[in-house]
């Protein structure tokens, strides 16, 4: 008796992915699930898992930027980005405070 079996001969490869590639991939991913007015396609409200996936992707992108890449930005650009990220961070802290009944 003879038995045939497929054997996958995998090989590890290293691929260089730049910030532009990541930005485009994120833009495509979010375009696939949201409409122009930022409503979820199909009218469904995104669930916690959907939101966490989106936030995880954004966080991974931000963490992937090196200090050298950030240092390439002009001082005004760094301040604008820092202020924006700080403002967004406060939204999450505020939501937590409201859940705890704090003002």
N, CA, C and O atoms as CSV, one atom per row, in Angstrom:
chain,resi,resn,atom,element,x,y,z
A,1,UNK,N,N,0.847,-1.166,0.000
A,1,UNK,CA,C,0.000,0.000,0.000
A,1,UNK,C,C,0.894,1.231,0.000
A,1,UNK,O,O,1.902,1.290,0.705
A,2,UNK,N,N,0.512,2.189,-0.789
A,2,UNK,CA,C,1.279,3.425,-0.888
A,2,UNK,C,C,0.372,4.593,-0.501
A,2,UNK,O,O,-0.762,4.690,-0.970
A,3,UNK,N,N,0.874,5.466,0.349
A,3,UNK,CA,C,0.128,6.645,0.793
A,3,UNK,C,C,0.893,7.875,0.339
A,3,UNK,O,O,2.114,7.943,0.483
A,4,UNK,N,N,0.177,8.846,-0.209
A,4,UNK,CA,C,0.798,10.097,-0.629
A,4,UNK,C,C,0.416,11.201,0.355
A,4,UNK,O,O,-0.732,11.315,0.786
A,5,UNK,N,N,1.398,11.991,0.685
A,5,UNK,CA,C,1.165,13.076,1.633
A,5,UNK,C,C,1.925,14.303,1.156
A,5,UNK,O,O,3.077,14.206,0.735
A,6,UNK,N,N,1.268,15.465,1.227
A,6,UNK,CA,C,1.924,16.724,0.902
A,6,UNK,C,C,2.698,17.198,2.123
A,6,UNK,O,O,2.181,17.193,3.240
A,7,UNK,N,N,3.928,17.601,1.901
A,7,UNK,CA,C,4.761,18.137,2.967
A,7,UNK,C,C,5.121,19.568,2.580
A,7,UNK,O,O,5.701,19.817,1.523
A,8,UNK,N,N,4.765,20.494,3.455
A,8,UNK,CA,C,5.063,21.903,3.205
A,8,UNK,C,C,6.483,22.184,3.659
A,8,UNK,O,O,6.806,22.023,4.836
A,9,UNK,N,N,7.324,22.598,2.739
A,9,UNK,CA,C,8.719,22.915,3.065
A,9,UNK,C,C,8.829,24.427,3.242
A,9,UNK,O,O,9.208,25.143,2.315
A,10,UNK,N,N,8.501,24.896,4.419
A,10,UNK,CA,C,8.521,26.331,4.686
A,10,UNK,C,C,9.937,26.842,4.894
A,10,UNK,O,O,10.830,26.107,5.318
A,11,UNK,N,N,10.117,28.101,4.590
A,11,UNK,CA,C,11.406,28.744,4.804
A,11,UNK,C,C,11.157,30.121,5.390
A,11,UNK,O,O,10.318,30.868,4.887
A,12,UNK,N,N,11.870,30.460,6.438
A,12,UNK,CA,C,11.719,31.762,7.070
A,12,UNK,C,C,12.404,32.819,6.216
A,12,UNK,O,O,13.535,32.637,5.767
A,13,UNK,N,N,11.704,33.920,6.000
A,13,UNK,CA,C,12.265,35.030,5.237
A,13,UNK,C,C,12.061,36.312,6.022
A,13,UNK,O,O,11.132,36.421,6.822
A,14,UNK,N,N,12.925,37.271,5.793
A,14,UNK,CA,C,12.806,38.574,6.443
A,14,UNK,C,C,12.405,39.580,5.376
A,14,UNK,O,O,13.022,39.662,4.314
A,15,UNK,N,N,11.361,40.345,5.678
A,15,UNK,CA,C,10.851,41.330,4.730
A,15,UNK,C,C,10.885,42.696,5.403
A,15,UNK,O,O,10.398,42.850,6.523
A,16,UNK,N,N,11.446,43.665,4.739
A,16,UNK,CA,C,11.499,45.033,5.260
A,16,UNK,C,C,10.200,45.741,4.916
A,16,UNK,O,O,9.832,45.838,3.745
A,17,UNK,N,N,9.504,46.235,5.932
A,17,UNK,CA,C,8.258,46.965,5.726
A,17,UNK,C,C,8.437,48.352,6.327
A,17,UNK,O,O,8.752,48.497,7.508
A,18,UNK,N,N,8.235,49.357,5.502
A,18,UNK,CA,C,8.411,50.732,5.947
A,18,UNK,C,C,7.141,51.332,6.509
A,18,UNK,O,O,6.064,50.743,6.413
A,19,UNK,N,N,7.275,52.511,7.098
A,19,UNK,CA,C,6.135,53.201,7.701
A,19,UNK,C,C,5.056,53.498,6.661
A,19,UNK,O,O,3.866,53.427,6.970
A,20,UNK,N,N,5.458,53.832,5.427
A,20,UNK,CA,C,4.472,54.103,4.383
A,20,UNK,C,C,3.655,52.859,4.061
A,20,UNK,O,O,2.448,52.946,3.833
A,21,UNK,N,N,4.319,51.685,4.042
A,21,UNK,CA,C,3.607,50.431,3.788
A,21,UNK,C,C,2.572,50.175,4.883
A,21,UNK,O,O,1.449,49.759,4.600
A,22,UNK,N,N,2.958,50.427,6.132
A,22,UNK,CA,C,2.051,50.211,7.262
A,22,UNK,C,C,0.887,51.192,7.197
A,22,UNK,O,O,-0.265,50.815,7.413
A,23,UNK,N,N,1.193,52.454,6.897
A,23,UNK,CA,C,0.151,53.476,6.801
A,23,UNK,C,C,-0.868,53.095,5.728
A,23,UNK,O,O,-2.073,53.193,5.956
A,24,UNK,N,N,-0.392,52.665,4.563
A,24,UNK,CA,C,-1.298,52.268,3.487
A,24,UNK,C,C,-2.129,51.050,3.868
A,24,UNK,O,O,-3.320,50.985,3.563
A,25,UNK,N,N,-1.499,50.080,4.539
A,25,UNK,CA,C,-2.225,48.879,4.955
A,25,UNK,C,C,-3.325,49.227,5.951
A,25,UNK,O,O,-4.436,48.704,5.862
A,26,UNK,N,N,-3.014,50.122,6.912
A,26,UNK,CA,C,-4.029,50.544,7.872
A,26,UNK,C,C,-5.163,51.302,7.182
A,26,UNK,O,O,-6.337,51.091,7.488
A,27,UNK,N,N,-4.803,52.185,6.248
A,27,UNK,CA,C,-5.828,52.946,5.532
A,27,UNK,C,C,-6.757,52.005,4.771
A,27,UNK,O,O,-7.974,52.188,4.775
A,28,UNK,N,N,-6.179,50.996,4.117
A,28,UNK,CA,C,-7.001,50.030,3.382
A,28,UNK,C,C,-7.881,49.223,4.334
A,28,UNK,O,O,-9.048,48.970,4.035
A,29,UNK,N,N,-7.333,48.823,5.469
A,29,UNK,CA,C,-8.101,48.027,6.428
A,29,UNK,C,C,-9.284,48.822,6.975
A,29,UNK,O,O,-10.393,48.297,7.072
A,30,UNK,N,N,-9.054,50.076,7.330
A,30,UNK,CA,C,-10.140,50.883,7.877
A,30,UNK,C,C,-11.142,51.264,6.799
A,30,UNK,O,O,-12.331,51.391,7.090
A,31,UNK,N,N,-10.690,51.450,5.554
A,31,UNK,CA,C,-11.600,51.773,4.460
A,31,UNK,C,C,-12.549,50.617,4.202
A,31,UNK,O,O,-13.679,50.823,3.758
A,32,UNK,N,N,-12.099,49.411,4.477
A,32,UNK,CA,C,-12.927,48.234,4.232
A,32,UNK,C,C,-14.060,48.104,5.240
A,32,UNK,O,O,-15.053,47.432,4.960
A,33,UNK,N,N,-13.934,48.726,6.395
A,33,UNK,CA,C,-14.966,48.538,7.425
A,33,UNK,C,C,-15.748,49.797,7.767
A,33,UNK,O,O,-16.726,49.727,8.510
A,34,UNK,N,N,-15.340,50.943,7.243
A,34,UNK,CA,C,-16.067,52.174,7.554
A,34,UNK,C,C,-16.427,52.916,6.273
A,34,UNK,O,O,-15.778,52.758,5.240
A,35,UNK,N,N,-17.476,53.730,6.366
A,35,UNK,CA,C,-17.882,54.556,5.241
A,35,UNK,C,C,-17.235,55.929,5.405
A,35,UNK,O,O,-16.551,56.191,6.394
A,36,UNK,N,N,-17.460,56.794,4.430
A,36,UNK,CA,C,-16.847,58.114,4.472
A,36,UNK,C,C,-17.270,58.920,5.698
A,36,UNK,O,O,-16.488,59.730,6.196
A,37,UNK,N,N,-18.475,58.716,6.188
A,37,UNK,CA,C,-18.936,59.474,7.354
A,37,UNK,C,C,-18.646,58.726,8.662
A,37,UNK,O,O,-19.245,59.010,9.699
A,38,UNK,N,N,-17.709,57.761,8.591
A,38,UNK,CA,C,-17.192,57.039,9.757
A,38,UNK,C,C,-18.208,56.125,10.431
A,38,UNK,O,O,-18.045,55.769,11.598
A,39,UNK,N,N,-19.251,55.745,9.707
A,39,UNK,CA,C,-20.191,54.762,10.237
A,39,UNK,C,C,-19.752,53.392,9.751
A,39,UNK,O,O,-19.251,53.256,8.635
A,40,UNK,N,N,-19.935,52.399,10.565
A,40,UNK,CA,C,-19.545,51.041,10.205
A,40,UNK,C,C,-20.405,50.569,9.042
A,40,UNK,O,O,-21.610,50.818,9.029
A,41,UNK,N,N,-19.816,49.901,8.078
A,41,UNK,CA,C,-20.547,49.396,6.914
A,41,UNK,C,C,-21.655,48.458,7.371
A,41,UNK,O,O,-21.453,47.642,8.270
A,42,UNK,N,N,-22.801,48.573,6.765
A,42,UNK,CA,C,-23.946,47.740,7.118
A,42,UNK,C,C,-24.767,48.357,8.236
A,42,UNK,O,O,-25.759,47.769,8.667
A,43,UNK,N,N,-24.372,49.533,8.715
A,43,UNK,CA,C,-25.109,50.206,9.758
A,43,UNK,C,C,-24.919,49.609,11.137
A,43,UNK,O,O,-25.486,50.098,12.114
A,44,UNK,N,N,-24.123,48.554,11.222
A,44,UNK,CA,C,-23.901,47.926,12.521
A,44,UNK,C,C,-22.979,48.792,13.377
A,44,UNK,O,O,-22.089,49.471,12.865
A,45,UNK,N,N,-23.203,48.754,14.653
A,45,UNK,CA,C,-22.325,49.445,15.585
A,45,UNK,C,C,-21.139,48.526,15.861
A,45,UNK,O,O,-21.333,47.348,16.161
A,46,UNK,N,N,-19.912,49.045,15.764
A,46,UNK,CA,C,-18.767,48.182,16.026
A,46,UNK,C,C,-18.788,47.673,17.464
A,46,UNK,O,O,-19.129,48.413,18.387
A,47,UNK,N,N,-18.424,46.416,17.645
A,47,UNK,CA,C,-18.386,45.874,19.000
A,47,UNK,C,C,-17.012,46.128,19.615
A,47,UNK,O,O,-16.116,46.658,18.958
A,48,UNK,N,N,-16.861,45.752,20.856
A,48,UNK,CA,C,-15.610,46.008,21.575
A,48,UNK,C,C,-14.424,45.370,20.857
A,48,UNK,O,O,-13.346,45.961,20.796
A,49,UNK,N,N,-14.613,44.181,20.318
A,49,UNK,CA,C,-13.536,43.496,19.619
A,49,UNK,C,C,-13.094,44.281,18.382
A,49,UNK,O,O,-11.898,44.381,18.108
A,50,UNK,N,N,-14.048,44.835,17.638
A,50,UNK,CA,C,-13.736,45.645,16.457
A,50,UNK,C,C,-12.900,46.864,16.850
A,50,UNK,O,O,-11.898,47.183,16.210
A,51,UNK,N,N,-13.336,47.532,17.912
A,51,UNK,CA,C,-12.631,48.735,18.369
A,51,UNK,C,C,-11.234,48.378,18.867
A,51,UNK,O,O,-10.271,49.087,18.573
A,52,UNK,N,N,-11.117,47.296,19.613
A,52,UNK,CA,C,-9.807,46.890,20.129
A,52,UNK,C,C,-8.847,46.512,19.002
A,52,UNK,O,O,-7.656,46.814,19.077
A,53,UNK,N,N,-9.353,45.856,17.961
A,53,UNK,CA,C,-8.505,45.522,16.808
A,53,UNK,C,C,-7.977,46.787,16.156
A,53,UNK,O,O,-6.797,46.869,15.818
A,54,UNK,N,N,-8.847,47.772,15.978
A,54,UNK,CA,C,-8.431,49.034,15.369
A,54,UNK,C,C,-7.394,49.743,16.238
A,54,UNK,O,O,-6.371,50.211,15.737
A,55,UNK,N,N,-7.662,49.818,17.542
A,55,UNK,CA,C,-6.718,50.482,18.445
A,55,UNK,C,C,-5.386,49.738,18.507
A,55,UNK,O,O,-4.329,50.365,18.579
A,56,UNK,N,N,-5.429,48.415,18.479
A,56,UNK,CA,C,-4.205,47.629,18.495
A,56,UNK,C,C,-3.360,47.907,17.248
A,56,UNK,O,O,-2.138,48.024,17.334
A,57,UNK,N,N,-4.011,48.010,16.103
A,57,UNK,CA,C,-3.287,48.309,14.861
A,57,UNK,C,C,-2.639,49.688,14.921
A,57,UNK,O,O,-1.493,49.867,14.509
A,58,UNK,N,N,-3.383,50.651,15.435
A,58,UNK,CA,C,-2.857,52.009,15.560
A,58,UNK,C,C,-1.692,52.029,16.542
A,58,UNK,O,O,-0.663,52.651,16.274
A,59,UNK,N,N,-1.848,51.350,17.682
A,59,UNK,CA,C,-0.777,51.296,18.676
A,59,UNK,C,C,0.473,50.634,18.131
A,59,UNK,O,O,1.583,51.096,18.394
A,60,UNK,N,N,0.306,49.558,17.375
A,60,UNK,CA,C,1.457,48.865,16.788
A,60,UNK,C,C,2.188,49.781,15.825
A,60,UNK,O,O,3.418,49.785,15.785
A,61,UNK,N,N,1.444,50.561,15.046
A,61,UNK,CA,C,2.076,51.497,14.122
A,61,UNK,C,C,2.858,52.567,14.881
A,61,UNK,O,O,4.003,52.859,14.536
A,62,UNK,N,N,2.245,53.151,15.911
A,62,UNK,CA,C,2.919,54.197,16.677
A,62,UNK,C,C,4.185,53.679,17.358
A,62,UNK,O,O,5.202,54.372,17.395
A,63,UNK,N,N,4.121,52.455,17.897
A,63,UNK,CA,C,5.287,51.867,18.545
A,63,UNK,C,C,6.384,51.548,17.550
A,63,UNK,O,O,7.562,51.546,17.910
A,64,UNK,N,N,6.019,51.277,16.299
A,64,UNK,CA,C,7.007,50.917,15.286
A,64,UNK,C,C,7.840,52.110,14.830
A,64,UNK,O,O,8.944,51.936,14.315
A,65,UNK,N,N,7.319,53.317,15.016
A,65,UNK,CA,C,8.096,54.499,14.650
A,65,UNK,C,C,9.280,54.625,15.601
A,65,UNK,O,O,9.116,54.583,16.821
A,66,UNK,N,N,10.461,54.778,15.037
A,66,UNK,CA,C,11.669,54.879,15.863
A,66,UNK,C,C,11.864,56.311,16.353
A,66,UNK,O,O,11.279,57.250,15.812
A,67,UNK,N,N,12.689,56.462,17.377
A,67,UNK,CA,C,13.013,57.802,17.875
A,67,UNK,C,C,13.666,58.633,16.770
A,67,UNK,O,O,13.424,59.836,16.672
A,68,UNK,N,N,14.490,57.994,15.940
A,68,UNK,CA,C,15.130,58.715,14.832
A,68,UNK,C,C,14.091,59.245,13.844
A,68,UNK,O,O,14.224,60.356,13.332
A,69,UNK,N,N,13.058,58.446,13.580
A,69,UNK,CA,C,12.005,58.906,12.671
A,69,UNK,C,C,11.233,60.067,13.271
A,69,UNK,O,O,10.886,61.017,12.570
A,70,UNK,N,N,10.968,59.992,14.553
A,70,UNK,CA,C,10.269,61.088,15.226
A,70,UNK,C,C,11.149,62.335,15.246
A,70,UNK,O,O,10.659,63.446,15.047
A,71,UNK,N,N,12.451,62.151,15.486
A,71,UNK,CA,C,13.382,63.276,15.515
A,71,UNK,C,C,13.510,63.972,14.165
A,71,UNK,O,O,13.913,65.134,14.105
A,72,UNK,N,N,13.169,63.272,13.074
A,72,UNK,CA,C,13.217,63.888,11.747
A,72,UNK,C,C,12.146,64.965,11.585
A,72,UNK,O,O,12.269,65.853,10.741
A,73,UNK,N,N,11.097,64.876,12.399
A,73,UNK,CA,C,10.033,65.875,12.321
A,73,UNK,C,C,10.536,67.212,12.838
A,73,UNK,O,O,11.412,67.268,13.702
A,74,UNK,N,N,9.977,68.281,12.306
A,74,UNK,CA,C,10.321,69.604,12.825
A,74,UNK,C,C,9.758,69.738,14.236
A,74,UNK,O,O,8.850,68.999,14.619
A,75,UNK,N,N,10.285,70.665,14.996
A,75,UNK,CA,C,9.797,70.868,16.364
A,75,UNK,C,C,8.300,71.197,16.383
A,75,UNK,O,O,7.563,70.632,17.192
A,76,UNK,N,N,7.833,72.103,15.505
A,76,UNK,CA,C,6.382,72.371,15.501
A,76,UNK,C,C,5.557,71.118,15.176
A,76,UNK,O,O,4.498,70.907,15.767
A,77,UNK,N,N,6.032,70.295,14.249
A,77,UNK,CA,C,5.295,69.079,13.891
A,77,UNK,C,C,5.246,68.109,15.069
A,77,UNK,O,O,4.209,67.496,15.323
A,78,UNK,N,N,6.367,67.965,15.792
A,78,UNK,CA,C,6.385,67.086,16.971
A,78,UNK,C,C,5.420,67.594,18.031
A,78,UNK,O,O,4.724,66.801,18.665
A,79,UNK,N,N,5.373,68.908,18.230
A,79,UNK,CA,C,4.462,69.474,19.226
A,79,UNK,C,C,3.002,69.238,18.837
A,79,UNK,O,O,2.176,68.903,19.685
A,80,UNK,N,N,2.693,69.413,17.564
A,80,UNK,CA,C,1.322,69.183,17.095
A,80,UNK,C,C,0.944,67.723,17.309
A,80,UNK,O,O,-0.138,67.430,17.818
A,81,UNK,N,N,1.829,66.806,16.923
A,81,UNK,CA,C,1.550,65.371,17.098
A,81,UNK,C,C,1.418,65.013,18.575
A,81,UNK,O,O,0.505,64.286,18.963
A,82,UNK,N,N,2.332,65.525,19.393
A,82,UNK,CA,C,2.285,65.246,20.828
A,82,UNK,C,C,1.008,65.760,21.468
A,82,UNK,O,O,0.394,65.075,22.286
A,83,UNK,N,N,0.608,66.976,21.091
A,83,UNK,CA,C,-0.627,67.556,21.636
A,83,UNK,C,C,-1.843,66.745,21.207
A,83,UNK,O,O,-2.746,66.500,22.007
A,84,UNK,N,N,-1.862,66.333,19.950
A,84,UNK,CA,C,-2.974,65.530,19.455
A,84,UNK,C,C,-3.072,64.212,20.211
A,84,UNK,O,O,-4.155,63.828,20.650
A,85,UNK,N,N,-1.939,63.511,20.366
A,85,UNK,CA,C,-1.955,62.218,21.059
A,85,UNK,C,C,-2.330,62.385,22.528
A,85,UNK,O,O,-3.033,61.545,23.089
A,86,UNK,N,N,-1.866,63.462,23.151
A,86,UNK,CA,C,-2.226,63.727,24.547
A,86,UNK,C,C,-3.724,63.987,24.676
A,86,UNK,O,O,-4.370,63.498,25.603
A,87,UNK,N,N,-4.268,64.757,23.742
A,87,UNK,CA,C,-5.702,65.054,23.752
A,87,UNK,C,C,-6.511,63.768,23.604
A,87,UNK,O,O,-7.511,63.578,24.296
A,88,UNK,N,N,-6.081,62.888,22.705
A,88,UNK,CA,C,-6.794,61.630,22.508
A,88,UNK,C,C,-6.687,60.746,23.751
A,88,UNK,O,O,-7.654,60.087,24.135
A,89,UNK,N,N,-5.521,60.733,24.372
A,89,UNK,CA,C,-5.321,59.950,25.591
A,89,UNK,C,C,-6.273,60.405,26.693
A,89,UNK,O,O,-6.811,59.582,27.434
A,90,UNK,N,N,-6.478,61.707,26.798
A,90,UNK,CA,C,-7.379,62.245,27.822
A,90,UNK,C,C,-8.814,61.770,27.602
A,90,UNK,O,O,-9.565,61.604,28.564
A,91,UNK,N,N,-9.200,61.550,26.347
A,91,UNK,CA,C,-10.557,61.049,26.071
A,91,UNK,C,C,-10.763,59.695,26.735
A,91,UNK,O,O,-11.844,59.429,27.261
A,92,UNK,N,N,-9.755,58.836,26.721
A,92,UNK,CA,C,-9.882,57.511,27.323
A,92,UNK,C,C,-9.873,57.611,28.842
A,92,UNK,O,O,-10.608,56.886,29.512
A,93,UNK,N,N,-9.064,58.485,29.386
A,93,UNK,CA,C,-9.043,58.692,30.835
A,93,UNK,C,C,-10.369,59.260,31.306
A,93,UNK,O,O,-10.879,58.872,32.357
A,94,UNK,N,N,-10.932,60.184,30.525
A,94,UNK,CA,C,-12.211,60.802,30.875
A,94,UNK,C,C,-13.318,59.752,30.864
A,94,UNK,O,O,-14.176,59.737,31.747
A,95,UNK,N,N,-13.294,58.885,29.871
A,95,UNK,CA,C,-14.318,57.828,29.801
A,95,UNK,C,C,-14.244,56.936,31.022
A,95,UNK,O,O,-15.274,56.520,31.552
A,96,UNK,N,N,-13.040,56.638,31.473
A,96,UNK,CA,C,-12.879,55.796,32.661
A,96,UNK,C,C,-13.402,56.521,33.901
A,96,UNK,O,O,-14.055,55.915,34.751
A,97,UNK,N,N,-13.114,57.812,34.001
A,97,UNK,CA,C,-13.600,58.599,35.142
A,97,UNK,C,C,-15.121,58.649,35.172
A,97,UNK,O,O,-15.729,58.550,36.238
A,98,UNK,N,N,-15.738,58.802,34.002
A,98,UNK,CA,C,-17.197,58.858,33.946
A,98,UNK,C,C,-17.809,57.531,34.368
A,98,UNK,O,O,-18.847,57.507,35.031
A,99,UNK,N,N,-17.176,56.434,33.991
A,99,UNK,CA,C,-17.677,55.123,34.386
A,99,UNK,C,C,-17.610,54.941,35.910
A,99,UNK,O,O,-18.448,54.261,36.501
A,100,UNK,N,N,-16.609,55.553,36.525
A,100,UNK,CA,C,-16.453,55.452,37.975
A,100,UNK,C,C,-17.311,56.482,38.705
A,100,UNK,O,O,-17.330,56.506,39.936
A,101,UNK,N,N,-18.024,57.337,37.958
A,101,UNK,CA,C,-18.889,58.340,38.575
A,101,UNK,C,C,-18.164,59.607,38.966
A,101,UNK,O,O,-18.703,60.433,39.702
A,102,UNK,N,N,-16.923,59.771,38.471
A,102,UNK,CA,C,-16.163,60.982,38.768
A,102,UNK,C,C,-16.446,62.016,37.690
A,102,UNK,O,O,-16.908,61.670,36.602
A,103,UNK,N,N,-16.176,63.273,37.981
A,103,UNK,CA,C,-16.367,64.341,37.000
A,103,UNK,C,C,-15.055,64.949,36.608
A,103,UNK,O,O,-15.021,65.867,35.788
